[in-house]
Amino acid sequence: MRNDHVTLRSTAVFDLLAPQAPAVPVQVELRYDTRDPYAVIAAFRTGRAGWVEWVFARDLLADGLIAQAGEGDVAIRPSVDDPEVVVVELSSPSGHAMFEASAQELADFLDRTYDVVVPGNENLWVNVDDALTRLLPHDLS
């Protein structure tokens, strides 16, 4: 399976929420790569400057579609006001952002990842040698 590398991409628009201001639409690219089968990447368009990427567990996305999930930098939960909306909160030392996204779009993306790597089979896609090569310094002398 490790040789059957697949990358899934999906674009969405999340609404950036700010107190006492209208929501601002932000283009987001969701990615799933079988080389890191436990993770999902959400790349947020930041204007001409480029993209800001957040990497988080695929399980966090799945859990956040049905209940509050996440205790660290990424938290996902269904909206209290609208069951078709999911709230995504991102926190970093430089700030905090809250977005609303379509629950259906996120669920559809998640389902596509499950078509490629069945939950519970992620370990079959992990290449330990490649992971160690990336983690260890190349010059061990």
Summary of the structure (lengths in Angstrom):
residues: 141
radius of gyration: 16.6
end to end distance: 34.0
largest distance: 58.8
contacts: 361
relative contact order: 0.17
helix: 26%
strand: 43%
